[in-house]
Amino acid sequence: MTASRDILPRPPIDLLDTDSALFLDADGTLLAFADDPDRVAPAPGLPETLDALHDAIGGALALVSGRPIAGLDRIFARPHWAAAGQHGLERRDIHGHIDTMPVDRDELATLRAAVHAIGNELPGVRVEDKSWSVALHCRERPELEDELRRRAPELVARFPGFELQPGNRVFEFKPRGMDKGVAVAAFLAEAPFQGRRPIYLGDDLTDEHAFDVVNAHGGVSIRVGDRTPSHATFTLSSPADVQDWLDEVKTRLTRGAAAAR
């Protein structure tokens, strides 16, 4: 694995072309973090840049997030985009069809109650209920991260159908066997993503599964931030830096399209 951010180069703007497939994490990649996950919003101009890229690469753009698809649609207002929500537990193709992984509802209900009990016990720890998964956030109380790191594995051990997915000051309990890499692989098996070189941008440990899949397909993985270690091949420093890079890519692609006419 890569040991230092300093040895990862910035991706060149000609990395993405009209034969690419683009996969984008949301929080920490396209969106700056907020203490309250419901209060995040895209920076001005970002949705329009993504629209231009979506069109330039023939619709082969997908959001791949820990958020539910409904949450992504609320933030970006682009229900025609392909998307994977809740780390791939639900996946929407370009035709709007959504596949959802089956979940034991009784086990989920018991787990949800236990997670809410921890949230109630620790003021400042937020519970994010994502319908098929549930998470504990401690961005408002970072001093409680070690406590959650101790208690989360103990809790998930009681629920064999679920697994723990740690992230950036978040501990998510999700059905076993699904991750962002599985979701990306499913996209790459269908049009318009099939046969294209995949490019994936993500900031968190949850994105490493997708990095592995993209790398195995001869694609490019771009880490956002300075988390180490990572299987990424390039790096961008922040969501603002991501937007700057995407703007540069958009300008290059749209100028090329105009010149070809």
Summary of the structure (lengths in Angstrom):
residues: 261
radius of gyration: 18.2
end to end distance: 43.8
largest distance: 62.5
contacts: 876
relative contact order: 0.19
helix: 41%
strand: 22%
